[in-house]
Amino acid sequence: MMSPGELTGSWRIAYNSLDLNALYRILHPKIALVHHGHGPLTIGRDAVLERLAAAAQGPFPGRCFSEPRRITISGDIAVVEYDWQAEAVRNVEGIARAGESVTIRICAVVITRDNRIVEYTEYG
C-alpha cells in the first residue's frame, strides 16, 4: 500500500514521462481533477487520461513538475508544492511566445483512497 506522499511522487513521475499505464494504476476510476484557472473540472480516470494526453500534444509538450519544494501529509491528504515547467512550441497569448520557458509555482491538494488518487486540485 502506498502512502499519500508516495502516490503523489508516482503521479509526478508518471505525469512527467506521460506514462498513461502508470497513471491508470494510481488514479481512482472516479477521480476528480481540478485545475483552478486552467480548464474545466474533469471527472473519471478515462477523461483525466484523455485530458493529460491531449495537453501533451498542445503548446507545452515537454511540460513537467519539478521535485517538490514541500509535501505536507495529513491522513489521506497530501499538499504538494512544486513548479510546473515547460517551453512553448507556439505562441500562447498572455503566457509565452514560441521558444520561451514558463515556470508556474503550483500547490496541489491530493486526496487518496484505496491506494489511489481520488481528487487532485491544483492552484497556480
N, C-alpha and C positions, 0 to 999 in steps of 0.2 A: 504494500500500500504506500502510495506517495503522499508526502505532506503537501500542504498548500504551497510552500516555498519551492519544493521540488517540481510540482506541477507548473508553476509559473516559469521556472527555469526551462522545463521541457517545452513550454509554449514559445518562449523566446527563441530557443534553438530551432524548433520546427518552423516558426514564422520566418526567421532569417534565411533558412535554406528552402523555404516553400515546400517542406516535406508534408504533403497532404495526407499521406498514410499515418504519419506520427500525429498530426493534428487530429485526424479522425479518432485515433485511440484515446486521446486525452480530453476531447470535447464531449460533453454530455449531449445526448440526442436532442434535448430541448434547450440548448444553450441560448442565452440572450446576449448579443453583442451590441454595445452602445458606444459610439464614438461621438461625444459631445462636440458639435460644431463640424463634424466630418461625415455627414451622411445619416441615413435613417437607422432606426432600430432594426436589427437583423435577428430573427428567431429561428432556431433549428440548426443542427450541425451541418446538414447539406447546404443550406442557404449561406451559412458562415463560410464554409469551404469555397463555395462559388464566389462569394464576395472577395475573399482573400486572393483567389486565383485570378480574378478579373483585375484587382488592384495591382497585381504584379505585372500585368500587361499594360498598365497605364503610364502616366508620365514619370513615375518613380519606380522603375522595375527593380532596381538594386537596393530597395529600402531595407533597413534593418534596425533592430533595437540594440542599443549599447549594453554593456554589462550594467546591471542595476547599481544605482547610487545607494539605494537603501531598500530593504524589504522588511516590512513590519507584519507580523503574523498575530492573529487573534482567532483562536478556534479554527474554523474552516475558511477564514478570510485572510487573504494576503493583499497588502497595499505595496505596490512596486513603483519605485521612482527610477526612470531611465530616460534616455534620449532616443528619439526616432530620427534616423539619419538617412539621407538619400541624395542622389544627384538627379536633377531634372533632365529628361531626354528631349523635352519640348517645353515651350513657354507655358506657365501656369499663372494666370493673372492673379496678382496680389501675393504670390508665394515665391516664385522663382522663374528665371529665364532658363532656357535650354543651356545645359552645362554648369549651372550654378548648384552648389551644395546647399542643402537645407538641414537644419537641426532644430527639432522641436522637443522641448522638455515635456515629458509625459508623466502623469501619475495615473496608475491603473488600479482599480479595485477588482480583485479576482475572488469570486466565491466558488468554493469547491464542494462537491458532494459525491459520494460513491466513487471516490478516486478519479473524478473528472471535473473539468471546469464547467460550471453551470451558468455563470454570469461573468462577463468581462466588460467593465465600464471604464472607459478611458477619457481622461481630461488632459487637454494640452493644446 
